[in-house]
Amino acid sequence: MRRSYTSWRQDAAWLNQAEAWPASLFPAADYHYFRDCGCLVCALAVMLRHYDVETESDETLFNPWILNQRLIDCDAFSCEADLELEYISRLYPLEYLGAIPYSMDNLMNTIKSGYPCLVTVPGKKADRHFATVLSALDKDAIVYDPLCGETKLSSYNRLCEIRAFRLTEKD
């Protein structure tokens, strides 16, 4: 059965195989890294597919596990999520524009610009959790949260920041 990219859940058993997340790559964590912190990789994978930056539709060739391996291969992993986001330009024609303080105006301007973006929302195991912005609504937005699926942004009691990316030309 073919999975849609919105089935890429942080807690999906098929993405949490012990051999995929060795402690040698994540010295501060065991193989549960993805289960605990995979929202960044899942949100990035969904964003790349949703905005047609990653056009591979075969999920045996592209999914969060494969994106994670690509990030490992280009030495993109660190303890700092913003560094990992910055290094996405090594893999895709994207420039990471950085964190923008959350406001509905800032979010709507980012969406209207056509820039791919993520938002950070309160996390269950950390102070923030990444979600992909899928579309704008009147004074709201639809996001894909790797823990709970597609939801309205207004369902969160607080929002942290917007992470915006600009499409660039690949050399």
Buried (B, 14 or more C-beta within 10 A) or exposed (E): EEEEBBBBBBBBEBBBEEEBBEEEBBEEBEBEBBBBBBBBBBBBBBBBBBBEBBEEEEBEEBBBBBBBEBBEEEEBBEEEBEEBBBBBBEBBBBBBBEBBEBEBEBBBBBBEEEBBBBBBBEBEEEEBBBBBBBEBEEEBBBBBBBBBEBBEBEEBEEBBBBBBBBBEEEE
